[in-house]
């Protein structure tokens, strides 16, 4: 019984260190919006709440293939991407900025 408690306490401590190493808590999570989801032709990517000066945006298939995209600016910190030529399936929008080390991934479904 004492060994089980020790293992649980050790795992909890490790998880706490991992959360701290990530650099953000759930309260600090920046909201990147990708909509509509699911979609058949266009997705909108809203970075308004992220406050990123030079974001890098890419889309990958669920198995990791980088998709060729054209990002169309759709207002301040808002982008539009035509995904009508993508095969049906799940895709990941990766948003990152090297300067701030920001990185977030959002999944969407293409019908």
Secondary structure, 3 states (H helix, E strand, C coil): CHHHHHHHHHHHHHHHHHHHHHCCCHHHCCCCEEECCCECCEEEEECHHHCCCCCEEEEEECCCCECCCCEEECCCCEEEEECCCCCCEEEEEEEEECCCCEEEEEEEEEC
